[in-house]
Amino acid sequence: MPSLFRFLIFAGIVGGLVYVGVFALANFVKIQPREISVTVPPDKFVKQPK
């Protein structure tokens, strides 16, 4: 039984670290929006024969 408790504590600590990491990325990393221009070739608009 003690090994089960050790595993649960370890899993809880790892899960907590993952949660804190995701929380930090979501709140402290600021995304810089930018414009993207993509050229689409004209043959993409032509309906392909089947």
C-alpha beads as a LAMMPS data file, in Angstrom:
LAMMPS data file: protein, C-alpha beads

50 atoms
49 bonds

1 atom types
1 bond types

-500.0 500.0 xlo xhi
-500.0 500.0 ylo yhi
-500.0 500.0 zlo zhi

Masses

1 110.0

Atoms # bond

1 1 1 0.000 0.000 0.000
2 1 1 2.769 2.545 0.686
3 1 1 3.987 2.181 -2.898
4 1 1 0.493 3.143 -4.111
5 1 1 0.588 6.304 -2.005
6 1 1 4.072 7.120 -3.306
7 1 1 2.857 6.658 -6.879
8 1 1 -0.224 8.832 -6.297
9 1 1 1.879 11.590 -4.732
10 1 1 4.389 11.401 -7.588
11 1 1 1.587 11.475 -10.199
12 1 1 -0.009 14.433 -8.402
13 1 1 3.250 16.380 -8.348
14 1 1 3.936 15.699 -12.038
15 1 1 0.351 16.609 -12.946
16 1 1 0.640 19.808 -10.921
17 1 1 3.870 20.765 -12.674
18 1 1 2.260 20.162 -16.075
19 1 1 -0.758 22.236 -15.037
20 1 1 1.448 25.104 -13.838
21 1 1 3.444 24.954 -17.087
22 1 1 0.344 25.149 -19.255
23 1 1 -1.061 27.932 -17.079
24 1 1 2.185 29.907 -17.380
25 1 1 2.280 29.494 -21.164
26 1 1 -1.348 30.546 -21.494
27 1 1 -1.039 33.660 -19.344
28 1 1 2.511 34.949 -19.628
29 1 1 3.383 34.395 -23.303
30 1 1 2.084 37.212 -25.459
31 1 1 1.430 36.343 -29.090
32 1 1 2.335 38.999 -31.620
33 1 1 -0.306 39.047 -34.380
34 1 1 1.030 39.573 -37.882
35 1 1 -0.322 39.558 -41.398
36 1 1 0.367 36.588 -43.626
37 1 1 -0.021 36.714 -47.375
38 1 1 -0.235 33.443 -49.310
39 1 1 -0.333 33.192 -53.094
40 1 1 -2.749 30.538 -54.329
41 1 1 -2.040 29.212 -57.824
42 1 1 -4.942 29.628 -60.295
43 1 1 -5.204 25.880 -60.977
44 1 1 -6.546 25.432 -57.432
45 1 1 -9.718 27.273 -58.517
46 1 1 -10.374 25.105 -61.579
47 1 1 -12.645 22.170 -60.918
48 1 1 -10.736 18.931 -61.423
49 1 1 -12.369 16.392 -63.817
50 1 1 -13.283 13.081 -62.252

Bonds

1 1 1 2
2 1 2 3
3 1 3 4
4 1 4 5
5 1 5 6
6 1 6 7
7 1 7 8
8 1 8 9
9 1 9 10
10 1 10 11
11 1 11 12
12 1 12 13
13 1 13 14
14 1 14 15
15 1 15 16
16 1 16 17
17 1 17 18
18 1 18 19
19 1 19 20
20 1 20 21
21 1 21 22
22 1 22 23
23 1 23 24
24 1 24 25
25 1 25 26
26 1 26 27
27 1 27 28
28 1 28 29
29 1 29 30
30 1 30 31
31 1 31 32
32 1 32 33
33 1 33 34
34 1 34 35
35 1 35 36
36 1 36 37
37 1 37 38
38 1 38 39
39 1 39 40
40 1 40 41
41 1 41 42
42 1 42 43
43 1 43 44
44 1 44 45
45 1 45 46
46 1 46 47
47 1 47 48
48 1 48 49
49 1 49 50
